[in-house]
């Protein structure tokens, strides 16, 4: 369902109260971006270890305070990796899962108070007769990580989906430092959706996890495949896939329009237009763009910690079509300074869906190759 005026009003208050300190993106185009280079001198060598395999389209991963890892698969299923290395299925009800094309069981995030409430959230397609949709579902997981139970079913319902193809379903979940639930959605391959603020498609939504109240936080997006909060700053970045051009990273700000406008003159879906349409007044340019050749970026995280040496502070992006991990060095305002690929992951594991730093400081990576051949990787500096 589209946001009601009451929901928008509540969400606006949340934006002001929770994310007032978020830095604004630059208004002007910063010019030509730095070329992709080799890793910087002094970069640490990385150790890559497979911690779980036999997965199918592994989508997202989260780490609990006790070190347990929870990973999900697009066609339905949770897997836990315990601190002792034990890999086990987490039983859960996916009887109403709508898994079609790019849509299925997607984003996953633990509640900030997980230690107390054992709660986590998924973003997934939901079958409802002839009218499927996307929903954010609240779950609790048992102490032994063997059973997950729906407790908010759904917390947020009615996010639009493309019922025929499942194309551009989004859907990434992350928490802001102040406890707001951020939801990145796709435009469903419908041309009017990104610029239409009465629909939740092609947006980043801001939600209250206690009540499920929602606001449209930013709009003008194609298919948000990553959300990353920069440690110590409150800055939130989105990661989007382009059409035949212009994968993008955006520094988000409340109310911002990020310029995707594929609404063709005939009402169709015109993917020939730039990801950020320069004809839209006030459209906020990307802090990074792939330009004419896409690599299919998905997922984003920041490395934080002295153990990472020269990699400390980097933003990392999963790369699907280009098969690897792209590193971006951004200045304090979010402007791009340097970009390069992590050599240990370059082409070695196929398509990378998600990169996420864990609570233990390690980098966790999911692959998305399909056919029960996907893996969850742990990456650490030697």
Long-range contacts (C-beta under 8 A, 24 or more apart in sequence): 1-157, 1-158, 2-158, 2-198, 2-199, 2-200, 3-198, 3-200, 3-214, 3-215, 3-216, 7-213, 7-214, 7-215, 8-215, 8-216, 10-208, 10-213, 10-215, 11-206, 11-207, 11-213, 11-214, 11-215, 11-216, 11-217, 12-215, 14-180, 14-206, 14-208, 14-213, 14-215, 15-206, 15-215, 15-217, 15-254, 15-255, 16-254, 17-178, 18-176, 18-178, 18-179, 18-180, 18-206, 19-176, 19-178, 19-180, 19-206, 19-234, 19-236, 19-254, 21-234, 22-234, 22-235, 22-236, 22-252, 22-253, 22-254, 23-233, 23-234, 23-235, 23-251, 23-253, 23-333, 23-334, 24-251, 24-253, 25-250, 25-251, 25-252, 25-253, 25-256, 25-284, 25-285, 25-287, 25-334, 26-285, 26-287, 26-333, 26-334, 26-335, 27-282, 27-284, 28-285, 29-285, 30-285, 30-287, 30-335, 30-336, 33-288, 33-289, 33-291, 33-336, 33-339, 34-336, 34-337, 34-338, 34-339, 35-339, 36-326, 36-339, 36-340, 36-341, 37-338, 37-339, 37-340, 38-340, 39-327, 39-340, 39-342, 39-343, 40-310, 40-338, 40-340, 41-310, 42-309, 42-310, 43-309, 43-310, 43-311, 44-308, 44-309, 44-310, 44-311, 44-381, 44-382, 45-344, 45-381, 45-382, 46-342, 46-344, 46-345, 46-379, 46-380, 46-381, 46-382, 47-344, 47-379, 47-380, 47-381, 47-382, 48-344, 48-345, 48-348, 48-349, 48-377, 48-378, 48-379, 49-377, 49-378, 49-379, 49-380, 50-375, 50-376, 50-377, 51-81, 51-85, 51-87, 51-376, 51-377, 51-378, 52-79, 52-81, 52-87, 52-375, 52-376, 53-373, 53-374, 53-375, 53-376, 54-372, 54-373, 54-374, 55-79, 55-366, 55-367, 55-372, 55-374, 55-375, 55-376, 56-370, 56-371, 56-372, 56-373, 56-374, 57-104, 57-353, 57-368, 57-370, 57-374, 58-353, 58-354, 58-366, 58-367, 58-368, 58-374, 58-375, 58-376, 59-104, 59-105, 59-106, 59-107, 59-108, 59-353, 59-354, 59-366, 59-368, 60-106, 60-107, 60-108, 60-109, 60-172, 60-173, 60-299, 60-353, 60-354, 60-356, 60-366, 61-108, 61-354, 61-356, 61-364, 61-366, 61-376, 62-108, 62-109, 62-110, 62-120, 62-356, 63-110, 63-356, 63-358, 63-359, 63-360, 63-364, 64-110, 64-114, 64-359, 65-114, 65-115, 65-359, 67-359, 67-360, 68-145, 69-358, 69-364, 69-376, 70-108, 70-110, 70-120, 70-141, 70-145, 71-108, 71-366, 71-376, 72-105, 72-106, 72-108, 72-122, 73-105, 73-374, 74-99, 74-104, 74-105, 74-106, 75-99, 75-104, 75-105, 76-104, 76-105, 77-105, 78-148, 79-376, 80-141, 80-145, 80-146, 81-376, 82-145, 88-145, 88-146, 89-146, 90-141, 90-145, 90-146, 90-147, 90-148, 91-146, 91-147, 91-148, 92-139, 92-147, 92-148, 92-149, 92-150, 93-150, 96-126, 96-127, 96-128, 97-124, 97-125, 97-126, 97-127, 98-124, 98-125, 98-126, 98-127, 98-132, 98-133, 98-134, 98-161, 98-166, 99-125, 99-166, 100-125, 100-132, 100-163, 100-164, 100-165, 100-166, 101-162, 101-165, 101-166, 101-167, 101-169, 102-165, 102-166, 102-167, 102-168, 102-169, 102-186, 102-223, 103-134, 103-161, 103-162, 103-166, 103-167, 103-169, 103-171, 104-166, 104-169, 106-169, 106-170, 106-171, 106-172, 107-170, 107-171, 107-172, 107-173, 107-183, 107-184, 108-173, 109-173, 109-174, 109-175, 109-181, 111-175, 111-209, 112-175, 112-179, 118-142, 118-143, 119-151, 120-148, 121-155, 121-173, 121-181, 121-209, 122-173, 123-159, 123-170, 123-171, 123-172, 123-173, 123-183, 124-171, 125-161, 125-166, 125-169, 126-154, 126-157, 130-163, 131-163, 132-161, 132-163, 133-157, 133-158, 133-159, 133-160, 133-161, 134-159, 134-160, 134-161, 134-169, 134-170, 134-171, 134-185, 135-159, 136-173, 136-181, 136-183, 136-207, 136-212, 138-209, 152-212, 154-212, 155-207, 155-209, 155-212, 156-183, 156-205, 156-207, 156-212, 156-214, 158-200, 159-183, 159-185, 159-200, 159-201, 159-205, 160-185, 160-188, 160-190, 160-193, 160-199, 160-200, 160-201, 161-188, 162-188, 162-189, 162-190, 165-189, 168-202, 168-222, 168-223, 170-223, 170-224, 170-225, 171-224, 172-224, 172-225, 172-226, 172-227, 172-239, 172-299, 173-227, 174-227, 174-228, 174-229, 174-236, 175-209, 175-229, 176-206, 176-229, 176-234, 176-236, 177-229, 177-234, 178-234, 179-209, 180-206, 180-207, 180-208, 180-209, 181-206, 181-207, 181-208, 181-209, 182-206, 182-207, 182-217, 182-227, 182-236, 183-207, 183-214, 184-221, 184-224, 184-225, 184-226, 184-227, 184-238, 185-221, 185-224, 186-221, 186-222, 186-223, 186-224, 187-221, 187-222, 187-223, 187-260, 187-262, 189-269, 190-269, 191-262, 191-263, 191-264, 191-267, 191-268, 191-269, 191-270, 192-263, 192-267, 194-219, 194-220, 194-221, 194-222, 194-260, 194-261, 194-262, 195-219, 195-220, 195-257, 195-260, 195-261, 195-263, 195-280, 202-260, 204-236, 204-238, 204-252, 217-252, 217-254, 217-255, 218-250, 218-252, 218-253, 218-254, 218-255, 218-256, 218-257, 218-258, 219-256, 219-257, 219-258, 220-256, 220-257, 220-258, 220-259, 220-260, 220-261, 220-280, 220-283, 221-250, 221-258, 221-260, 222-260, 222-262, 222-275, 225-297, 225-298, 225-299, 226-297, 226-298, 226-299, 226-300, 226-317, 226-318, 226-354, 227-300, 228-300, 228-301, 228-302, 228-315, 229-302, 230-302, 230-315, 230-330, 231-302, 231-304, 233-332, 235-334, 237-287, 237-300, 237-315, 237-334, 238-300, 239-297, 239-298, 239-299, 239-300, 239-317, 240-275, 240-297, 241-294, 241-296, 241-297, 241-298, 241-320, 242-275, 242-289, 242-290, 242-294, 243-271, 243-272, 243-275, 243-294, 244-271, 244-272, 244-294, 245-274, 245-275, 245-290, 245-291, 245-292, 245-293, 245-294, 246-274, 246-275, 246-276, 246-286, 246-289, 246-290, 246-291, 246-294, 247-275, 247-289, 247-290, 247-294, 247-295, 247-296, 247-297, 248-275, 248-276, 248-286, 248-288, 248-289, 248-290, 248-297, 249-286, 249-287, 249-288, 249-289, 249-297, 249-300, 249-315, 249-317, 249-328, 250-284, 250-286, 250-287, 251-284, 251-287, 251-334, 253-284, 256-284, 257-282, 257-283, 257-284, 258-283, 258-284, 258-286, 259-283, 259-284, 259-285, 287-330, 287-334, 287-335, 287-336, 288-328, 288-336, 288-339, 294-321, 295-319, 295-320, 295-321, 295-322, 295-326, 296-320, 296-321, 296-322, 296-351, 297-326, 298-352, 298-353, 298-354, 298-368, 299-352, 299-353, 299-354, 299-355, 299-356, 299-366, 300-355, 301-355, 301-356, 301-357, 301-363, 302-357, 303-357, 303-363, 304-357, 304-361, 305-361, 307-361, 307-380, 307-381, 308-381, 309-381, 311-381, 316-342, 316-355, 316-363, 317-355, 318-352, 318-353, 318-354, 318-355, 318-365, 318-366, 319-351, 319-352, 320-351, 320-352, 320-353, 320-368, 321-351, 323-347, 323-349, 323-350, 323-351, 323-352, 324-348, 324-352, 325-352, 325-355, 325-365, 344-379, 345-379, 349-375, 349-377
